[in-house]
Amino acid sequence: MGKQALILTQRDYDFDIPDWAGLLIQKDFEVWSHNILREEIPDPVHLQADIVLVDLLNVEPDEVDQLIEQSVALRSRFGLDHARVPMVAIAKAKVALREEQLLYFSDILQPPLTSDLISNRLISLMRLATMRREAERRALTFKRFGVGLPVVPPPADLAEQKLLFLGAGMAFLPVQSALPGSIDSLAALTPQMAEDMLEAQNFDALIIELSDYNAHLIAFIEALRRNPSYFSLPIILVCHKKATEDGLAALAAGANDIVSFPFSERFFENRIEILVREERYRQQLRKIFSEARLLMPTDEVTRLYSETFLKAHLEAMMEDGSSASMSFAGIDISFRIMGEDQTQSIHQDSLLSRVGRLIFSLMRAEDLLARLDNGRFVALFPDTDLFETRAALRRVRAIVQLSPFIEHSSQKSVEVSLDFSLHYCDGKGGQMDVETILKDLFENPVTRF
């Protein structure tokens, strides 16, 4: 994902930035500032920012209205649409914004700021914006084929959350006190209890406490991530200081985030809200896209999107004013009957279809998987860099290769292998040549693995 932030300020920092923005640089953001009071037009590169921040920290109370008004005018003038490029206010608690002013902002962040809090929050808002943009683009593509698709915004109301806590219990009460009373928290002492509860009820997130002996908890996380039902379930680690190394191992196993104990209540609530909102929006989009896909041009064997749909969608993305960057993955699938020495080419449509649908189920709602006319698979990851794409595909490969498949004619077990080729396209740099990209994906990829 691109991480470029444009800060609108009342002061003229020239080529410098406000002191607090150094927190973003620590998290690998590219950061620029623009004096909103100057009549100069922002640099075209700066206008390609993924998020806009309005610095209200050192603004006099009677000047806040003017700065917000000018910031809103600038974003409107240069097409930094609210749904596409989030705008966030950085303000002290004493700054009281009116209700109509709050509507301009996706969030208000107040000191004390930490690098983790601010970067995690901004990254989440940018990913929500990506999903919203993809919903708009997918609607345009569906419209080309005569199907109307509602563009659902990210959920604003996160009431009736249910969280599952797993661990020895030392952090359970602090976790409960850090969260609003409207959130229902249940506790499990063992992974088996947690697994039984997950199967019986729907939870918005799983909180795992790491303290002394954690090998069984790390193995539990790995097992959850191998299960498509819990592939994207938000998992937050509450890590005691003596369990730091185990915390890193649990992150590698598939946990989303780690919070050291004792922790900031505000930061912990912030992380829960971020992960729950992202997951709920993905589930909404997944349901809408899955229902609409049945009315689209699909591959006859796998019922995944066809090459016709993929190219139509890429054309829609090129026409989109945000000029998204994206990663492509070419996927080669090979089969080997267990017990045989050599890889065999098994032309069994049902087997190929099951593997393709499993891969599709392990991708995010905003991603797209299609089967080309030549039988090859292509995955599209909007606003995702090669590093993120590679990490996601490694998880997909691990689950697919551990999943049981049977060759029907022989009733023998089949081992499935996935090979990936990657290509990155920065749509901000100009027009895309779809035919060249799809050709280079397999013949001249950026990387193979």
Kinemage of the C-alpha trace (Angstrom):
@kinemage 1
@onewidth
@group {chain A} dominant
@subgroup {mainchain}
@vectorlist {calphas} color= white
{ca met a 1} P 0.000 0.000 0.000
{ca gly a 2} L 1.212 3.500 -0.765
{ca lys a 3} L 1.881 5.525 2.377
{ca gln a 4} L 1.991 9.167 1.324
{ca ala a 5} L 0.612 11.887 3.561
{ca leu a 6} L -0.018 15.547 2.735
{ca ile a 7} L -0.200 17.828 5.801
{ca leu a 8} L -2.115 21.094 5.453
{ca thr a 9} L -0.753 23.675 7.870
{ca gln a 10} L -1.200 27.277 8.873
{ca arg a 11} L 2.561 27.754 9.150
{ca asp a 12} L 5.043 27.749 6.291
{ca tyr a 13} L 7.472 24.864 6.838
{ca asp a 14} L 8.982 25.230 3.349
{ca phe a 15} L 10.593 21.815 2.708
{ca asp a 16} L 10.250 20.799 6.349
{ca ile a 17} L 7.291 19.252 8.220
{ca pro a 18} L 5.734 19.657 11.706
{ca asp a 19} L 7.659 17.928 14.503
{ca trp a 20} L 4.912 15.387 15.210
{ca ala a 21} L 5.024 14.196 11.585
{ca gly a 22} L 8.361 12.558 12.342
{ca leu a 23} L 6.288 9.762 13.897
{ca leu a 24} L 5.032 8.934 10.414
{ca ile a 25} L 8.487 8.955 8.876
{ca gln a 26} L 9.475 6.364 11.503
{ca lys a 27} L 6.762 4.139 9.991
{ca asp a 28} L 8.008 4.599 6.402
{ca phe a 29} L 5.492 7.244 5.327
{ca glu a 30} L 6.411 9.835 2.734
{ca val a 31} L 5.278 13.123 4.256
{ca trp a 32} L 4.860 16.573 2.718
{ca ser a 33} L 3.482 19.811 4.125
{ca his a 34} L 1.622 22.631 2.383
{ca asn a 35} L 0.853 26.053 3.817
{ca ile a 36} L -2.875 26.410 3.224
{ca leu a 37} L -2.664 30.220 3.482
{ca arg a 38} L -0.344 30.516 0.491
{ca glu a 39} L -1.844 30.878 -2.947
{ca glu a 40} L 0.680 28.498 -4.509
{ca ile a 41} L -0.701 25.301 -5.988
{ca pro a 42} L 0.587 22.150 -4.260
{ca asp a 43} L 3.167 20.106 -6.124
{ca pro a 44} L 1.490 17.534 -8.439
{ca val a 45} L 3.365 14.755 -6.634
{ca his a 46} L 1.948 15.926 -3.309
{ca leu a 47} L -1.569 15.811 -4.733
{ca gln a 48} L -1.113 12.071 -5.269
{ca ala a 49} L -1.154 11.614 -1.471
{ca asp a 50} L -3.070 8.684 -0.010
{ca ile a 51} L -4.286 10.683 2.982
{ca val a 52} L -4.647 14.364 3.939
{ca leu a 53} L -3.911 15.615 7.466
{ca val a 54} L -5.001 19.018 8.784
{ca asp a 55} L -2.668 20.280 11.527
{ca leu a 56} L -4.754 22.163 14.108
{ca leu a 57} L -2.341 21.706 17.017
{ca asn a 58} L -0.950 25.249 17.171
{ca val a 59} L -3.851 27.100 15.581
{ca glu a 60} L -5.601 29.823 17.578
{ca pro a 61} L -9.237 28.910 18.384
{ca asp a 62} L -10.626 31.818 16.368
{ca glu a 63} L -8.628 30.688 13.296
{ca val a 64} L -9.697 27.023 13.281
{ca asp a 65} L -12.816 27.664 11.182
{ca gln a 66} L -10.823 29.422 8.471
{ca leu a 67} L -8.183 26.687 8.257
{ca ile a 68} L -10.806 23.956 7.976
{ca glu a 69} L -12.750 25.930 5.376
{ca gln a 70} L -9.645 26.450 3.244
{ca ser a 71} L -8.603 22.801 3.624
{ca val a 72} L -12.005 21.613 2.444
{ca ala a 73} L -11.855 24.047 -0.491
{ca leu a 74} L -8.399 22.792 -1.504
{ca arg a 75} L -9.382 19.126 -1.440
{ca ser a 76} L -12.494 19.924 -3.484
{ca arg a 77} L -10.507 21.976 -5.997
{ca phe a 78} L -7.978 19.219 -6.633
{ca gly a 79} L -10.317 16.243 -6.547
{ca leu a 80} L -9.197 14.763 -3.229
{ca asp a 81} L -12.603 13.188 -2.750
{ca his a 82} L -13.691 12.350 0.823
{ca ala a 83} L -14.373 8.684 0.087
{ca arg a 84} L -11.190 8.234 -1.919
{ca val a 85} L -8.631 10.244 0.077
{ca pro a 86} L -9.440 10.387 3.806
{ca met a 87} L -8.897 13.664 5.639
{ca val a 88} L -7.878 13.557 9.317
{ca ala a 89} L -7.626 16.387 11.831
{ca ile a 90} L -4.727 16.494 14.295
{ca ala a 91} L -6.064 18.604 17.152
{ca lys a 92} L -5.776 19.165 20.881
{ca ala a 93} L -8.653 18.026 23.064
{ca lys a 94} L -9.641 21.640 23.790
{ca val a 95} L -10.418 22.212 20.094
{ca ala a 96} L -14.187 21.699 19.845
{ca leu a 97} L -15.299 21.174 16.265
{ca arg a 98} L -18.911 21.720 15.287
{ca glu a 99} L -21.000 18.827 13.997
{ca glu a 100} L -20.935 20.067 10.409
{ca gln a 101} L -17.129 20.364 10.590
{ca leu a 102} L -16.763 16.810 11.884
{ca leu a 103} L -18.422 15.551 8.697
{ca tyr a 104} L -15.380 16.645 6.698
{ca phe a 105} L -13.025 14.356 8.634
{ca ser a 106} L -12.654 10.599 8.674
{ca asp a 107} L -11.088 10.828 12.139
{ca ile a 108} L -9.799 13.233 14.785
{ca leu a 109} L -6.469 12.322 16.422
{ca gln a 110} L -5.435 14.008 19.658
{ca pro a 111} L -2.179 14.035 21.655
{ca pro a 112} L -0.476 12.148 23.110
{ca leu a 113} L 0.405 10.662 19.740
{ca thr a 114} L 2.619 7.610 19.287
{ca ser a 115} L 4.081 6.293 16.047
{ca asp a 116} L 2.091 3.053 16.351
{ca leu a 117} L -1.221 4.736 17.109
{ca ile a 118} L -1.083 7.321 14.352
{ca ser a 119} L 0.371 5.064 11.643
{ca asn a 120} L -1.979 2.154 12.382
{ca arg a 121} L -4.975 4.457 12.332
{ca leu a 122} L -3.985 6.156 9.073
{ca ile a 123} L -3.138 2.864 7.359
{ca ser a 124} L -6.543 1.513 8.349
{ca leu a 125} L -8.318 4.567 6.962
{ca met a 126} L -6.381 4.254 3.699
{ca arg a 127} L -7.303 0.563 3.402
{ca leu a 128} L -10.976 1.414 4.047
{ca ala a 129} L -10.698 4.033 1.306
{ca thr a 130} L -9.190 1.400 -1.006
{ca met a 131} L -12.106 -0.929 -0.347
{ca arg a 132} L -14.576 1.894 -0.980
{ca arg a 133} L -12.834 2.786 -4.251
{ca glu a 134} L -12.829 -0.850 -5.301
{ca ala a 135} L -16.553 -1.044 -4.540
{ca glu a 136} L -17.096 1.952 -6.819
{ca arg a 137} L -14.917 0.506 -9.583
{ca arg a 138} L -16.515 -2.930 -9.310
{ca ala a 139} L -19.936 -1.237 -9.599
{ca leu a 140} L -18.795 0.490 -12.816
{ca thr a 141} L -17.582 -2.810 -14.247
{ca phe a 142} L -20.794 -4.622 -13.323
{ca lys a 143} L -22.774 -1.794 -14.927
{ca arg a 144} L -21.009 -2.499 -18.229
{ca phe a 145} L -22.607 -5.920 -18.117
{ca gly a 146} L -26.046 -4.592 -17.173
{ca val a 147} L -25.934 -5.322 -13.441
{ca gly a 148} L -26.505 -2.619 -10.820
{ca leu a 149} L -24.389 -2.847 -7.689
{ca pro a 150} L -24.865 -0.724 -4.542
{ca val a 151} L -21.761 1.074 -3.273
{ca val a 152} L -21.895 0.398 0.459
{ca pro a 153} L -19.782 2.745 2.613
{ca pro a 154} L -17.634 1.459 5.501
{ca pro a 155} L -19.679 0.764 8.650
{ca ala a 156} L -19.915 3.706 11.011
{ca asp a 157} L -21.737 1.999 13.879
{ca leu a 158} L -19.731 -0.790 15.515
{ca ala a 159} L -22.251 -1.562 18.251
{ca glu a 160} L -22.824 -5.102 19.508
{ca gln a 161} L -19.238 -6.241 19.203
{ca lys a 162} L -18.313 -9.597 20.697
{ca leu a 163} L -14.695 -10.406 21.570
{ca leu a 164} L -13.142 -13.686 22.672
{ca phe a 165} L -10.239 -13.610 25.148
{ca leu a 166} L -7.827 -16.554 25.410
{ca gly a 167} L -5.126 -16.839 28.051
{ca ala a 168} L -4.278 -17.196 31.731
{ca gly a 169} L -6.531 -14.263 32.613
{ca met a 170} L -4.101 -11.720 34.086
{ca ala a 171} L -4.939 -9.208 31.341
{ca phe a 172} L -8.661 -9.993 31.055
{ca leu a 173} L -9.894 -7.314 33.477
{ca pro a 174} L -7.565 -4.612 32.043
{ca val a 175} L -8.853 -5.513 28.570
{ca gln a 176} L -12.462 -5.234 29.709
{ca ser a 177} L -11.844 -1.863 31.363
{ca ala a 178} L -10.148 -0.559 28.199
{ca leu a 179} L -13.213 -1.275 26.070
{ca pro a 180} L -16.651 0.390 26.054
{ca gly a 181} L -19.343 -1.306 28.103
{ca ser a 182} L -21.283 -2.057 24.926
{ca ile a 183} L -18.663 -4.633 23.878
{ca asp a 184} L -19.331 -8.163 25.086
{ca ser a 185} L -16.149 -10.030 26.134
{ca leu a 186} L -15.993 -13.768 26.821
{ca ala a 187} L -12.967 -15.675 28.122
{ca ala a 188} L -11.530 -19.106 27.357
{ca leu a 189} L -8.716 -20.693 29.358
{ca thr a 190} L -7.530 -23.182 26.723
{ca pro a 191} L -7.295 -23.294 22.918
{ca gln a 192} L -9.822 -26.139 22.870
{ca met a 193} L -12.353 -24.033 24.800
{ca ala a 194} L -11.696 -21.137 22.410
{ca glu a 195} L -12.145 -23.377 19.374
{ca asp a 196} L -15.458 -24.688 20.703
{ca met a 197} L -16.683 -21.160 21.371
{ca leu a 198} L -15.607 -19.954 17.917
{ca glu a 199} L -17.589 -22.764 16.316
{ca ala a 200} L -20.679 -22.032 18.405
{ca gln a 201} L -20.723 -18.220 18.181
{ca asn a 202} L -19.650 -15.380 15.927
{ca phe a 203} L -16.888 -13.163 17.303
{ca asp a 204} L -15.529 -9.887 15.929
{ca ala a 205} L -11.983 -10.465 17.193
{ca leu a 206} L -9.797 -12.800 19.213
{ca ile a 207} L -7.495 -11.473 21.952
{ca ile a 208} L -4.694 -13.822 23.044
{ca glu a 209} L -2.618 -13.214 26.157
{ca leu a 210} L 1.002 -14.355 25.975
{ca ser a 211} L 2.871 -14.719 29.248
{ca asp a 212} L 4.899 -17.813 30.214
{ca tyr a 213} L 4.376 -20.993 28.187
{ca asn a 214} L 3.025 -19.949 24.790
{ca ala a 215} L 3.943 -22.678 22.286
{ca his a 216} L 0.400 -24.098 22.359
{ca leu a 217} L -1.067 -20.615 21.746
{ca ile a 218} L 1.213 -19.998 18.758
{ca ala a 219} L 0.254 -23.402 17.352
{ca phe a 220} L -3.420 -22.468 17.860
{ca ile a 221} L -2.956 -19.265 15.828
{ca glu a 222} L -1.294 -21.241 13.029
{ca ala a 223} L -4.181 -23.722 13.034
{ca leu a 224} L -6.758 -20.914 12.843
{ca arg a 225} L -5.005 -19.332 9.886
{ca arg a 226} L -5.026 -22.664 8.060
{ca asn a 227} L -8.804 -22.776 8.446
{ca pro a 228} L -10.580 -20.692 5.753
{ca ser a 229} L -13.371 -19.917 8.251
{ca tyr a 230} L -10.928 -17.947 10.431
{ca phe a 231} L -8.448 -16.853 7.788
{ca ser a 232} L -9.198 -13.159 8.337
{ca leu a 233} L -10.463 -13.190 11.957
{ca pro a 234} L -8.732 -10.230 13.688
{ca ile a 235} L -6.250 -11.508 16.278
{ca ile a 236} L -4.576 -9.136 18.764
{ca leu a 237} L -1.831 -10.289 21.107
{ca val a 238} L -1.543 -8.942 24.642
{ca cys a 239} L 2.114 -9.622 25.354
{ca his a 240} L 3.857 -9.492 28.737
{ca lys a 241} L 7.455 -8.237 28.596
{ca lys a 242} L 8.945 -11.668 29.251
{ca ala a 243} L 7.081 -13.077 26.242
{ca thr a 244} L 8.383 -10.650 23.614
{ca glu a 245} L 10.082 -13.305 21.488
{ca asp a 246} L 6.962 -15.478 21.559
{ca gly a 247} L 4.980 -12.411 20.532
{ca leu a 248} L 7.074 -12.034 17.391
{ca ala a 249} L 6.596 -15.742 16.650
{ca ala a 250} L 2.832 -15.339 17.073
{ca leu a 251} L 2.831 -12.402 14.648
{ca ala a 252} L 4.663 -14.575 12.134
{ca ala a 253} L 2.034 -17.276 12.707
{ca gly a 254} L -0.727 -14.921 11.590
{ca ala a 255} L -1.726 -12.550 14.399
{ca asn a 256} L -2.629 -9.032 13.254
{ca asp a 257} L -1.111 -6.889 15.975
{ca ile a 258} L 0.680 -6.959 19.317
{ca val a 259} L 0.071 -4.719 22.336
{ca ser a 260} L 2.538 -4.773 25.244
{ca phe a 261} L 1.173 -5.179 28.764
{ca pro a 262} L 0.601 -2.888 30.608
{ca phe a 263} L -0.939 -1.024 27.689
{ca ser a 264} L -2.610 2.272 26.943
{ca glu a 265} L -6.385 1.807 27.183
{ca arg a 266} L -6.941 4.364 24.442
{ca phe a 267} L -4.502 2.650 22.103
{ca phe a 268} L -6.001 -0.789 22.747
{ca glu a 269} L -9.560 0.410 22.072
{ca asn a 270} L -8.294 2.118 18.924
{ca arg a 271} L -6.740 -1.095 17.590
{ca ile a 272} L -9.875 -3.158 18.267
{ca glu a 273} L -12.047 -0.591 16.486
{ca ile a 274} L -9.724 -0.495 13.476
{ca leu a 275} L -9.586 -4.248 12.981
{ca val a 276} L -13.307 -4.810 13.562
{ca arg a 277} L -14.309 -2.068 11.121
{ca glu a 278} L -11.995 -3.433 8.419
{ca glu a 279} L -13.235 -7.003 8.858
{ca arg a 280} L -16.922 -6.042 8.888
{ca tyr a 281} L -16.530 -3.967 5.731
{ca arg a 282} L -14.728 -6.831 3.987
{ca gln a 283} L -17.512 -9.209 4.922
{ca gln a 284} L -20.101 -6.780 3.551
{ca leu a 285} L -18.235 -6.375 0.272
{ca arg a 286} L -17.555 -10.099 -0.022
{ca lys a 287} L -21.279 -10.874 0.236
{ca ile a 288} L -22.246 -8.221 -2.327
{ca phe a 289} L -19.488 -9.132 -4.792
{ca ser a 290} L -20.155 -12.869 -4.481
{ca glu a 291} L -23.842 -12.462 -5.263
{ca ala a 292} L -23.185 -10.136 -8.200
{ca arg a 293} L -20.404 -12.354 -9.614
{ca leu a 294} L -22.992 -14.987 -10.528
{ca leu a 295} L -24.364 -12.554 -13.125
{ca met a 296} L -20.956 -11.706 -14.623
{ca pro a 297} L -18.853 -13.365 -17.369
{ca thr a 298} L -17.142 -16.250 -15.564
{ca asp a 299} L -14.853 -19.127 -16.435
{ca glu a 300} L -16.943 -22.221 -17.228
{ca val a 301} L -14.782 -24.582 -15.166
{ca thr a 302} L -14.035 -22.634 -11.983
{ca arg a 303} L -16.868 -20.060 -11.986
{ca leu a 304} L -14.267 -17.453 -11.203
{ca tyr a 305} L -14.136 -14.195 -13.141
{ca ser a 306} L -13.232 -14.615 -16.792
{ca glu a 307} L -10.586 -12.818 -18.839
{ca thr a 308} L -13.381 -10.710 -20.347
{ca phe a 309} L -14.394 -9.429 -16.926
{ca leu a 310} L -10.790 -8.877 -15.786
{ca lys a 311} L -9.976 -6.720 -18.797
{ca ala a 312} L -13.212 -4.765 -18.422
{ca his a 313} L -12.377 -4.132 -14.774
{ca leu a 314} L -8.840 -2.995 -15.571
{ca glu a 315} L -10.303 -0.568 -18.092
{ca ala a 316} L -12.602 0.745 -15.357
{ca met a 317} L -9.596 1.208 -13.093
{ca met a 318} L -7.767 3.144 -15.795
{ca glu a 319} L -10.773 5.426 -16.134
{ca asp a 320} L -10.907 5.907 -12.374
{ca gly a 321} L -9.631 9.323 -11.347
{ca ser a 322} L -7.634 7.961 -8.411
{ca ser a 323} L -5.234 6.052 -10.717
{ca ala a 324} L -4.730 3.129 -8.370
{ca ser a 325} L -1.481 1.273 -8.038
{ca met a 326} L -1.778 -2.504 -7.966
{ca ser a 327} L 0.065 -5.793 -7.871
{ca phe a 328} L -0.669 -8.694 -10.208
{ca ala a 329} L 0.051 -12.328 -9.446
{ca gly a 330} L 0.155 -15.042 -12.063
{ca ile a 331} L -0.690 -18.389 -10.465
{ca asp a 332} L 0.440 -21.723 -11.933
{ca ile a 333} L -1.232 -24.763 -10.355
{ca ser a 334} L 0.307 -28.222 -10.636
{ca phe a 335} L -0.797 -31.588 -9.220
{ca arg a 336} L 1.033 -34.718 -8.127
{ca ile a 337} L -0.704 -37.940 -7.177
{ca met a 338} L 0.677 -39.008 -3.813
{ca gly a 339} L 3.053 -41.940 -4.220
{ca glu a 340} L 4.009 -41.059 -7.795
{ca asp a 341} L 7.550 -39.896 -8.507
{ca gln a 342} L 6.782 -37.179 -11.045
{ca thr a 343} L 4.362 -34.313 -11.267
{ca gln a 344} L 1.405 -35.280 -13.441
{ca ser a 345} L -0.827 -33.081 -15.512
{ca ile a 346} L -4.268 -33.932 -14.198
{ca his a 347} L -6.935 -32.478 -16.428
{ca gln a 348} L -9.760 -32.843 -13.961
{ca asp a 349} L -12.080 -29.884 -13.999
{ca ser a 350} L -13.609 -30.555 -10.588
{ca leu a 351} L -10.172 -30.632 -8.922
{ca leu a 352} L -9.050 -27.425 -10.632
{ca ser a 353} L -12.340 -25.796 -9.696
{ca arg a 354} L -11.977 -26.720 -6.017
{ca val a 355} L -8.423 -25.384 -5.852
{ca gly a 356} L -9.404 -22.154 -7.603
{ca arg a 357} L -12.342 -21.542 -5.289
{ca leu a 358} L -10.175 -22.224 -2.231
{ca ile a 359} L -7.627 -19.649 -3.412
{ca phe a 360} L -10.463 -17.194 -4.014
{ca ser a 361} L -11.841 -17.746 -0.486
{ca leu a 362} L -8.440 -16.893 1.008
{ca met a 363} L -8.195 -13.511 -0.704
{ca arg a 364} L -9.497 -10.199 0.607
{ca ala a 365} L -12.855 -8.930 -0.618
{ca glu a 366} L -11.211 -6.047 -2.503
{ca asp a 367} L -8.898 -8.417 -4.406
{ca leu a 368} L -9.899 -10.167 -7.616
{ca leu a 369} L -9.137 -13.627 -9.010
{ca ala a 370} L -9.739 -14.535 -12.656
{ca arg a 371} L -8.952 -17.411 -15.010
{ca leu a 372} L -7.628 -16.385 -18.403
{ca asp a 373} L -8.681 -17.941 -21.680
{ca asn a 374} L -5.372 -19.844 -21.770
{ca gly a 375} L -6.200 -21.503 -18.454
{ca arg a 376} L -3.829 -19.499 -16.298
{ca phe a 377} L -4.960 -17.732 -13.130
{ca val a 378} L -4.394 -14.052 -12.395
{ca ala a 379} L -4.933 -12.310 -9.058
{ca leu a 380} L -5.266 -8.537 -8.749
{ca phe a 381} L -4.404 -6.709 -5.490
{ca pro a 382} L -5.383 -2.989 -5.574
{ca asp a 383} L -3.238 -0.505 -3.634
{ca thr a 384} L -0.956 -3.319 -2.497
{ca asp a 385} L 2.818 -3.378 -2.936
{ca leu a 386} L 4.890 -6.427 -3.845
{ca phe a 387} L 5.963 -7.059 -0.252
{ca glu a 388} L 2.344 -7.231 0.993
{ca thr a 389} L 1.319 -9.309 -2.011
{ca arg a 390} L 4.087 -11.812 -1.472
{ca ala a 391} L 3.214 -12.197 2.227
{ca ala a 392} L -0.460 -12.781 1.387
{ca leu a 393} L 0.338 -15.356 -1.290
{ca arg a 394} L 2.657 -17.272 1.015
{ca arg a 395} L -0.237 -17.712 3.432
{ca val a 396} L -2.486 -18.839 0.586
{ca arg a 397} L 0.111 -21.360 -0.573
{ca ala a 398} L 0.561 -22.752 2.951
{ca ile a 399} L -3.161 -23.424 3.341
{ca val a 400} L -3.712 -24.828 -0.152
{ca gln a 401} L -0.762 -27.206 0.059
{ca leu a 402} L -1.959 -28.522 3.422
{ca ser a 403} L -5.550 -28.999 2.260
{ca pro a 404} L -6.719 -32.516 1.248
{ca phe a 405} L -7.640 -33.103 -2.404
{ca ile a 406} L -8.712 -36.357 -4.089
{ca glu a 407} L -8.357 -37.377 -7.752
{ca his a 408} L -11.783 -38.876 -8.458
{ca ser a 409} L -10.878 -41.457 -11.096
{ca ser a 410} L -8.202 -43.107 -8.942
{ca gln a 411} L -9.465 -41.962 -5.517
{ca lys a 412} L -5.863 -41.162 -4.650
{ca ser a 413} L -4.709 -38.168 -2.646
{ca val a 414} L -3.351 -35.279 -4.698
{ca glu a 415} L -0.612 -32.862 -3.692
{ca val a 416} L -1.183 -29.347 -5.018
{ca ser a 417} L 1.681 -26.954 -5.760
{ca leu a 418} L 1.350 -23.230 -6.434
{ca asp a 419} L 3.934 -21.113 -8.239
{ca phe a 420} L 3.594 -17.344 -8.386
{ca ser a 421} L 4.912 -14.647 -10.699
{ca leu a 422} L 4.478 -11.019 -9.661
{ca his a 423} L 4.176 -7.727 -11.496
{ca tyr a 424} L 3.620 -4.248 -10.049
{ca cys a 425} L 1.892 -1.383 -11.820
{ca asp a 426} L 1.810 2.180 -10.520
{ca gly a 427} L -1.294 3.639 -12.117
{ca lys a 428} L -0.262 7.067 -10.858
{ca gly a 429} L 2.466 7.098 -13.458
{ca gly a 430} L 0.143 7.050 -16.452
{ca gln a 431} L -1.910 4.663 -18.551
{ca met a 432} L -1.675 0.895 -18.230
{ca asp a 433} L -1.233 -1.416 -21.187
{ca val a 434} L -3.379 -4.372 -20.109
{ca glu a 435} L -2.187 -6.763 -22.798
{ca thr a 436} L 1.477 -6.046 -22.028
{ca ile a 437} L 0.953 -6.457 -18.288
{ca leu a 438} L -0.740 -9.844 -18.663
{ca lys a 439} L 1.956 -10.997 -21.068
{ca asp a 440} L 4.849 -9.786 -18.891
{ca leu a 441} L 3.248 -11.334 -15.838
{ca phe a 442} L 4.188 -14.800 -17.046
{ca glu a 443} L 7.015 -14.088 -19.494
{ca asn a 444} L 8.858 -11.240 -17.742
{ca pro a 445} L 7.656 -10.986 -14.125
{ca val a 446} L 9.262 -8.785 -11.468
{ca thr a 447} L 9.792 -11.875 -9.349
{ca arg a 448} L 8.882 -15.562 -9.145
{ca phe a 449} L 8.548 -17.680 -6.059
